[in-house]
């Protein structure tokens, strides 16, 4: 159970590029633990920029954006960077380094058991049980196979862009942060791999923000949609299909309001014209 009410907080967040172009302005959002959110908007609305800000990579903005104390945020960019000095397997293992350290310490103590280390061993065993670490190697193998990662000993320099994304995604999912920020996670994945990833994210216990052009993928995973619209961040409860319905109703309402405003403006203009004619007629009468 998370010790915080919100996993992430944004207050008054605005982003302006050099030259004065505003991407979004005064965004105020709080993200609940365990919520799955799809981020939508037209090209250039700032979807990827929002994720970069939340990941702590883009600091050139105004307002506040921070994760709750103790909450870990993980980010998959469209072009992830891997450690070129490590193999595929070694890069993936970076995601589980803290978990492996717990197992390694437990195994060291077990090999040299003594009464002095009994309490530490008991605590480590509790941690291993709580995090389901006894079969960590098997979990790594399953994830790498499901995401069709290249062979373990492959050099990073030899990977294509798509292969590198698979390795980065595998590392991130095994790391299992409290909040996942995924920018186009289905790019370069085949249908079978997308199906596995989709189910994995449905079962994921943490908070997820997804930017993707795969609307069916978004529809099956998300319970909320965050729309970036004309500089605003507008949340909708429901999946992508629900958002489409709500969006259509909102546009209908806006169209009715615009029509009403247009009629009001037309009446005002007509009144002004009539008033102008009346004044002209009055002036002629005086002459």
N, C-alpha and C positions, 0 to 999 in steps of 0.2 A: 504494500500500500504506500503510495507516494505521501511524503510528509508536507507537501505543498498543495495549495488550492489550484494554482495555475502553473503549468510547466514553463510558460513563456509569456512575457508582457511587452506590449508596445504602446507607447503613449506619445501622441503628437509627432509621429514619424513622417518626415517629408524628405523627398529626394529631388534635387534639381541638378541637371547636368550643366557643364560649362556652356554658356550661350543663353542660359535662362530657361531651357526646356524642363518643365516639371513632369516627373514621372508619376509621383503620387504626393498627396498633401494631407497632413494632419490625420494619419491613420492611428486609430486607438483600438487595440484588440488584446484580449486575454485568451490564451489557449489552454483548455482543460486537459488533464492527463488522459491518455487513451483514446482521444478523438481522432478520427481519420478525415482529413480535409483535402478537397481538390481545389487548386488555385486556377482560376480561369480568367480570361480577358483577351482582348484583341492583341495582335502582335505589336510590341512596343509599349504595352500597358505597364510593364515592370515586374512580370512574374518571376523571372530569373533573378532580377535585382533584389526583390523582396527576400528570396531564399538566401542570397549572398549576405544581406544585412543580418538576417537571423542567424546565419552560420558564423558571423563575426568577421567575415572577409572584406566586406564593404563597410568602411567606417565613415565614409564621406556623406553623412546625412545629418539632419537635425531631429531632435526628439530623443526619446529613450527606447531602447530595445535590449532586453536582457532575459536570460534563462533563470529559472528559479535556482536558489542555492542548492547545490548537490545534483542538479539535473544535467545530464550529458546530452549534447546535441551532435548529431552526425549528419553529414552532408554529402550527397552525390552530385557533383557538377556534371555538366554535359561533356567536359573533357577532363576527366580526373587525372591526377598525377600519382604515379607509383614510384617506389624507391628503385632506381635503375641498378643499384648494386646488389639487389636481392632477387631471388628466383620468384616464380609465381607463388609457390607454396609458402615461401618465407614472407612475402608481402601479405598474403591472407592471414598468416599466423600473427602478424602485428595487431590484427583486430581482436585477437583472443589472448594477448600477452598477459594482462592482469589475471585472467582465469587460469592460464597455464602456470603462472607463478604460484598460485594457490595449490594446484595439484603437485607441482614439483616440490614445494616446501613440505607438503603432507608426506610425499613419498620419501623424502630425505629423512624426516623424523621417524617414519615407520621402519626404515632400514637401521636406524640407530635409536631404538626406543629406550626411553628412560622415564622415571617418575617425574623428573623435573620438566619434561616436555609434554606430559600427559594432557594438561589443561589446554595447551596450544593446539595439540593434535585434535582434541575434542571440538575446539572452536573451528578449526579448519574443516573438520568433517561436517559440521553443521553448515558451513559456507558451501561446501561441495554439494551437499544434499539440496540446499535451497536453490542453487544455481544449476542444478542438474549437470554437474561437470564430470561425472564418472566416465561417461562415454564421449568426452569432448572430441577426441580424434575422429570418432565415427560421425559426429555432427559436422565436422569440417569436411570429411569425405563426401557426405550426402549433399551438402550445400555446393561444393565445388562441382560435383557431378551434375546436380540439378541445373546449375547455371552454365554448364558446359564450358568450364574454365579449361585453359590449355594445360598440358601435362605439368606436373609439379615442378620439374627442374628447368622449365623454359625460362630463358632470359627475357627480361622486360623489354629490352631493345628490339626483340624479334616479334613483339606483339603488334597486331593491327589495332586501330582505334577501338573497334568493337570488342576485341578480346580484352583490351585493357579495361574497358568499362565493366565487363563481366567480373574480372578479378577485383576491381574496386568495389563493386556492388556486393560481392561475396564477403569481402573483408568487412564492409560496413554492417551487413546483416548479422554476421557472427559477433561483431562488437556489441550489437543490440543496445544502442543508446536509448535514453528516455524519449527523445524526439528525433524522428527521421525527416530530413529534408531531401526530397528526391526530384531532381530536374531531368525529365524525360527518361525514366528508368527502363522503359521498354525498348528504347532504341537499340538496334542490332540484335534483338532477341527473337528467336523463332517462337512459333505458337505454343509448343510444348513447354518451353522455358517460361514464357509469359504466364501460362496457366499455373505453373508451380509458384512463381513469384506472387501472383495474385492471391493464391490461397495463403501463402506465407504472410502477406501483409494483412489479410483479413484476420488471421490468428494472432497477429503481432499485438503485444500488450501495451506498447508505447504510443505516443502521439505521432501522427504522420501528416506531412504536407507534401502533396504531389502536384507537379506540373507535368502534364502529358497531353499529347494530341490523340491518344488512344481513349476515346470516350467510353467504350464498353468496359475497359479496364477501370476507368474512373468510376463508372456507374456501380460496379460490383463491390468496390472497396469503401467508398466514402459515405459518411453520414452527414457531412457538411460541405458546402461550397463557399469559397471566398472569391468573390468577383472583384477584380480591379477594374473600375469603371470611371473614366474621366477623372482620374486622380484620387478616387475614393476607394476604400476597402469595404465592400458590402457583403456581410455574411448571410447565408441562407441555410436553414436546416433542411436536410434531405440530400439525396444523391444527385448525380448530374441530370437525370431525367426530371426529377422534382424541380431542380433549379430552372430547367428550360421552361417548364410550365409556369413557375412563378415569374420568371423573366418576361414571358409572353404577356402575362396579366399586367405586369408593371409597365411594359411598353404601351400596352393598350390604354392604361390609365393615363400615362404621360401624353399619349396622342390626344385623348379626350381633353386633358387639361390644356394642351397646346392649342387645340381647336377653339376651346373656350377663350383662351388668352387672345387668340387671333381675332375672334369675333368682337371681343372687348376693344381691341386696338382699332378694328375697322369702325366700330361705333364711335369711338373717340375721334378718329380721323374725320368721319362724316360730320360729327358735331362741330369740329373745328372749322371744316369747310363751310358749313351752314352759317356758323358764327361770322366767318370772314365775309360771306356774301351779305349777311344782314348788316354788318358794319359798313360795307361798301355802299349798300342801298341807302342807309341812313345818311351817309356822307353826301350822296348825290341829292337826296331830298333837301338837305340843308342848303345846297348850292341853288 
